[in-house]
Amino acid sequence: MMNRSEEAKELFLSGYNCAQSILLSFADDLKFSKELAQKMAAGFGGGMGKRQETCGAVTGAIMVLGMMKGEEVNNNDELKAAAY
C-alpha cells in the first residue's frame, strides 16, 4: 500500500497537476469523489493558473487542511489556529 506522498507522486507522473495530485490522494479521507477533487484543483496547475506562483503542492495541501480543520473555524480560535 502506498503512502499519500507516493500516491501523489504517481498521480503527478500520470498527468495530474500538483494540486490535483495532493487533493486526490486525500479524497477518500475527505469523503468526496475523485472527480470532485480533480475538478476543484484543476485551476491551480502551473503555479496558480500557469502564472508560476505558489506550487499546487502547497495549495493542494492547504485545501486538504481546510477540509480537515476548517469546520466552524470562524467561531473557534483553536480550530482557526490549527487551520492557519
C-alpha positions in Angstrom: 0.0 0.0 0.0 1.4 3.4 -1.0 1.5 6.3 1.5 0.0 9.6 0.4 3.2 11.1 -0.8 3.9 8.1 -3.0 0.3 8.2 -4.3 0.6 11.9 -5.0 3.8 11.4 -6.9 2.3 8.6 -9.0 -0.7 10.8 -9.8 1.5 13.7 -10.8 3.6 11.4 -13.0 0.4 10.2 -14.7 -0.5 13.7 -15.7 -2.4 15.4 -12.9 -1.2 18.8 -11.7 0.4 19.2 -8.3 -2.7 20.4 -6.5 -4.8 17.7 -8.1 -2.2 15.1 -7.0 -2.3 16.2 -3.4 -6.1 16.6 -3.2 -6.8 13.3 -5.0 -4.5 11.4 -2.6 -6.7 12.6 0.3 -10.1 12.4 -1.4 -11.3 9.2 0.3 -10.4 10.6 3.7 -12.2 13.8 3.0 -15.3 11.9 1.8 -15.6 13.4 -1.6 -15.2 11.8 -5.0 -12.0 11.7 -7.0 -13.9 13.5 -9.8 -14.7 16.4 -7.4 -11.2 16.6 -6.2 -9.8 16.7 -9.7 -12.2 19.5 -10.7 -11.7 21.5 -7.5 -7.9 21.6 -8.0 -7.8 21.9 -11.8 -7.2 25.7 -11.9 -4.2 25.5 -9.5 -1.9 23.9 -12.1 1.3 25.6 -13.2 1.6 27.6 -10.0 -1.9 29.1 -9.9 -3.3 29.2 -13.4 0.1 28.8 -15.1 1.4 32.0 -13.5 4.3 30.2 -11.9 3.2 31.4 -8.5 2.7 29.2 -5.4 3.1 25.5 -6.3 0.0 23.4 -6.4 1.5 21.0 -3.9 1.2 23.9 -1.4 -2.3 25.0 -2.4 -3.5 21.4 -2.6 -2.2 20.8 1.0 -3.9 24.0 2.1 -7.2 22.7 0.6 -6.8 19.4 2.5 -6.0 21.2 5.7 -9.1 23.4 5.3 -11.3 20.4 4.7 -9.8 18.6 7.8 -9.7 21.6 10.2 -11.9 24.3 8.7 -15.2 23.3 10.1 -16.6 26.1 12.2 -13.2 27.8 12.1 -14.8 31.3 12.3 -16.2 30.6 15.7 -13.4 28.7 17.3 -9.9 30.2 17.9 -8.3 26.8 18.5 -9.6 25.4 15.1 -8.6 28.6 13.4 -5.1 28.3 14.7 -4.9 24.7 13.5 -6.2 25.6 10.1 -3.8 28.6 9.7 
